[in-house]
Amino acid sequence: MLEGDFLIGESLFSATSTESFSAIEDLHCLRFAAAQMKPILMADAALTQLYIAVLEDTLRYKMRREYGFQNLDAAARYQEFRALFGKAEARIPQNQIASYIGITKESLSRIRKNLASR
């Protein structure tokens, strides 16, 4: 996630949550009990529409990620990463970028070198 992005944890649409978050920079975060928040979201039409829009955006993002892992090579996944997060790339540790695209830090270095020499 980048500055200004909005994230909803999976507990709003699942009875259990296995997710965890790690921040590389300071952030502002709200934590709330999903069981208490969901009825509030569903009671107001505008909030329900916002909730649906966020869920749809999340689903599209996850589908693009899944497609990338199934159909793109590491270099293409890195280029996708740059398209999405390029403005923040210099602030993100190389090992986390490599992990995000499913490769080793050394493979990422080779991809970067190959792209730079083109």
C-alpha contacts under 8 A as a table, 3 or more apart, distances in Angstrom:
res1	aa1	res2	aa2	distance
1	M	5	D	5.94
1	M	6	F	7.78
1	M	7	L	7.78
2	L	5	D	5.51
2	L	85	F	7.53
2	L	88	A	7.48
8	I	12	L	7.42
8	I	54	V	7.79
9	G	12	L	6.45
9	G	17	S	7.97
9	G	19	E	7.58
10	E	13	F	5.70
10	E	14	S	5.94
10	E	16	T	7.98
10	E	17	S	6.01
10	E	19	E	7.38
11	S	14	S	4.92
11	S	15	A	6.22
11	S	16	T	6.11
11	S	17	S	5.34
11	S	34	A	6.09
12	L	15	A	7.92
12	L	34	A	5.29
12	L	35	A	7.49
12	L	37	M	7.98
12	L	38	K	6.49
14	S	17	S	6.76
23	A	26	D	6.99
23	A	27	L	7.47
24	I	92	I	7.32
32	F	36	Q	7.87
32	F	37	M	7.12
33	A	36	Q	5.46
33	A	37	M	6.26
34	A	37	M	4.88
34	A	38	K	5.86
35	A	38	K	5.88
35	A	39	P	7.41
36	Q	39	P	6.28
36	Q	40	I	7.19
37	M	40	I	5.28
37	M	41	L	6.39
38	K	41	L	5.04
38	K	42	M	6.19
39	P	42	M	5.05
39	P	43	A	6.03
40	I	43	A	5.20
40	I	44	D	6.87
41	L	44	D	5.92
41	L	45	A	7.99
41	L	47	L	5.13
41	L	48	T	5.31
41	L	51	Y	7.09
42	M	45	A	7.02
42	M	47	L	6.97
42	M	48	T	5.19
43	A	47	L	7.89
43	A	48	T	7.42
44	D	47	L	5.32
44	D	48	T	6.03
45	A	48	T	5.00
45	A	49	Q	6.18
46	A	49	Q	5.14
46	A	50	L	6.24
47	L	50	L	4.95
47	L	51	Y	6.04
48	T	51	Y	5.00
48	T	52	I	6.17
49	Q	52	I	5.06
49	Q	53	A	6.12
50	L	53	A	5.05
50	L	54	V	6.19
51	Y	54	V	5.21
51	Y	55	L	6.19
52	I	55	L	5.04
52	I	56	E	6.07
53	A	56	E	5.06
53	A	57	D	6.15
54	V	57	D	5.09
54	V	58	T	6.11
55	L	58	T	5.03
55	L	59	L	6.11
56	E	59	L	5.04
56	E	60	R	6.18
57	D	60	R	5.15
57	D	61	Y	6.18
58	T	61	Y	5.10
58	T	62	K	6.17
59	L	62	K	5.12
59	L	63	M	6.07
60	R	63	M	5.08
60	R	64	R	6.20
61	Y	64	R	5.20
61	Y	65	R	6.28
62	K	65	R	5.03
62	K	66	E	6.11
63	M	66	E	5.07
63	M	67	Y	6.06
64	R	67	Y	5.05
64	R	68	G	6.09
65	R	68	G	5.03
65	R	69	F	6.33
66	E	69	F	5.25
66	E	70	Q	6.22
67	Y	70	Q	5.14
67	Y	71	N	5.78
67	Y	72	L	7.52
68	G	71	N	5.33
68	G	72	L	4.94
68	G	73	D	7.85
68	G	77	R	6.18
69	F	72	L	6.06
69	F	73	D	7.72
69	F	77	R	7.61
69	F	101	I	7.91
69	F	102	G	7.89
72	L	75	A	7.90
72	L	76	A	5.67
72	L	77	R	6.11
73	D	76	A	5.39
73	D	77	R	6.28
74	A	77	R	5.02
74	A	78	Y	6.13
74	A	101	I	6.98
74	A	102	G	7.65
74	A	103	I	7.05
74	A	111	I	7.97
75	A	78	Y	5.05
75	A	79	Q	6.27
75	A	111	I	6.01
76	A	79	Q	4.99
76	A	80	E	6.19
77	R	80	E	4.95
77	R	81	F	6.15
77	R	101	I	5.95
78	Y	81	F	4.90
78	Y	82	R	6.23
78	Y	101	I	6.40
78	Y	108	L	7.99
79	Q	82	R	4.98
79	Q	83	A	6.18
80	E	83	A	5.01
80	E	84	L	6.30
81	F	84	L	5.22
81	F	85	F	5.78
81	F	86	G	7.02
81	F	101	I	7.47
82	R	85	F	5.15
82	R	86	G	4.13
82	R	87	K	7.90
82	R	89	E	7.12
83	A	86	G	5.68
85	F	88	A	5.54
85	F	89	E	6.15
86	G	89	E	5.02
87	K	90	A	7.55
88	A	91	R	5.42
88	A	92	I	6.61
89	E	92	I	5.29
90	A	93	P	7.72
92	I	96	Q	6.81
92	I	97	I	6.82
93	P	96	Q	5.43
93	P	97	I	6.58
94	Q	97	I	5.10
94	Q	98	A	6.14
94	Q	105	K	6.41
94	Q	108	L	7.80
95	N	98	A	5.07
95	N	99	S	6.11
95	N	104	T	7.40
95	N	105	K	5.26
96	Q	99	S	4.98
96	Q	100	Y	6.04
97	I	100	Y	5.06
97	I	101	I	6.43
98	A	101	I	5.38
98	A	102	G	6.01
98	A	103	I	5.09
98	A	104	T	5.56
98	A	105	K	5.31
98	A	107	S	7.89
98	A	108	L	5.94
99	S	102	G	4.90
99	S	103	I	5.89
99	S	104	T	6.85
99	S	105	K	7.80
100	Y	103	I	7.89
103	I	107	S	6.29
103	I	108	L	6.84
104	T	107	S	5.19
104	T	108	L	6.37
105	K	108	L	5.08
105	K	109	S	6.33
106	E	109	S	5.06
106	E	110	R	6.44
107	S	110	R	5.09
107	S	111	I	6.24
108	L	111	I	5.04
108	L	112	R	6.12
109	S	112	R	5.15
109	S	113	K	6.13
110	R	113	K	5.03
110	R	114	N	6.10
111	I	114	N	5.10
111	I	115	L	6.13
112	R	115	L	5.16
112	R	116	A	6.05
113	K	116	A	5.12
113	K	117	S	6.26
114	N	117	S	5.28
114	N	118	R	6.68
115	L	118	R	5.47
